[in-house]
Amino acid sequence: MPIILGIFCVLPLLLGVVAEYSVCRWPKHRLWRLLPPVLAVLLAALVTMLRLQVWEAEHSPVTQLLFVPGLPTVCLLVGMLLGWRLWKYLWSPKVVRDRRD
């Protein structure tokens, strides 16, 4: 069970954090920030289409599609959100208020 959670949840989450933070940190153009989420959605759509084409069972593939491309994609997108929030927290200007007594 820990291996499944690591492969399907933790690994995409960490990849999302690293990808989004690095894309937000180093390139100067804001358009590069859209690249990881767009690629993640396109990859999930491609995996879903490929899995639907090779599906040969008689029952519904919905549970399989939710688990294999669905769960890692959600974890990847949450990781990208966390990477963006980390970048925003570390690199946005801070407001310092002087306390005058």
N, C-alpha and C positions, 0 to 999 in steps of 0.2 A: 504493500500500500504506500509506503513512503517514496518508493521509486516512481510510482504512478503520479503521486502528487508533485514530486520534483520535476518530472518530465512535462506534465501537462499544465502545471500551475506556476511553480517557482521559476523554472527556466525561462518561460516566455515573459514573466513579470520582470525578471532581471534584465533580459534582453531589451525589453521595452524601455526600462529606466535608462540603461546605458545608451541606447540608440537616440532617444529623445533628448537626453541631457547633452550628448556630444553634438547633435545637430543644432541644438539651441546655443551651445557655448561657442563653437568655433566658427561656423560660417557667418558672414556678415549680412547676407540677404535673408529676409524673413520667409521667403518662399521655400527655402530648404526645410523649414520647420514642419511643413505639410507633408514632406516626403515620407517619413516613417508611418504615419497613420494611413496614408493612401496606399502604400505598399502592403501594409498589414491587411487592409480590407480587400485589396486585389488578390493577395495570396490566399486569404480565407475563401473568397469566391471561387478561385481556381481549384482549391482542394475540394470544395463542396461539389463543383461541377464534375470533377474527375471521379469522386466517390459515387455520385448519382449515376454516372455512365456505366460503372462496373457493378452496380448493385443488381444481384440476381436472386435475392431471397423473396419469399412470398409476403412477408410482413413488412410493415412500414420502416423506412430507414431513418425516421425522425430521431429516435433515441441515439442512434449511432452518429448522426450528423450533429446533434447537440453536444455529444461528448468529444468527438475527434476534432473537427475544425472549430466548433463553437466555444468550448471551454478554453483552449489555448488562445484563441483570438480575443476573448474577453480579458484574459489575464494579460495578454500583450498590450491591449489598449489601456487597461488600468495602469500597467507599468509605464506606458508613455505619458499618461496623465501625471503620474507620480514623478517621472523624470522632468517634465515641464515645471511642475510645482517646485521641485528641488532647485532647478536652475533659476526660477523666479525668486525663490527665497534667498539663494546665495548671491545672485548678481544684480538684484534690483537695488536702487538707492534706498538707504535707510534714513528715516526722519528721526533726528535726535532733538528732544525738547530739553531746554535748560530749565532747571527748577530754581525759581527765584523765591526765596523765603522772605 
